[in-house]
Amino acid sequence: MAQLKEALKSDLVTALKAKDTTRLATLRMVLAAVTNEEVAGKEARELSDEEVQRVLTREAKKRKEAAEAFDSAGRTEQAAAERAEADVISEYLPQQLTDDELDAVVDEAVAEVTAQLGDAPGQRQMGQVMKAANAKVAGRAEGGRVAAAVRARLS
């Protein structure tokens, strides 16, 4: 079993014993999402740590988007609850790249694509640069941030 999933399960037990309702509810939802992902498709399988991490990233993104929606609707209590859940989930995700680190990764990706093409890439090669950059980022930055950095670098 994936180490990350084991950590989630053991933290769930700890939260249950500590009666930490927010952490408990969040971990239950995350483990349910992981289980749903495991049984999705034609046959059940165990997820790797990378796949569990992708599920966690997706769940954290959902919480952030829900918090923004609640804020815009004037429902601050629900927005705060969603942010608290996102904070719990983010504890299990890798540290996000800073803007400088992201720029360095994008520069490396541009250099790789330049070496392949033999010419500096433009906006038309954004897909190639994004593919190279996303491989290096590996979940440590949101896709929108990566796309913005690549777009800025190519323009």
Summary of the structure (lengths in Angstrom):
residues: 155
radius of gyration: 18.8
end to end distance: 44.6
largest distance: 60.1
contacts: 428
relative contact order: 0.10
helix: 77%
strand: 0%
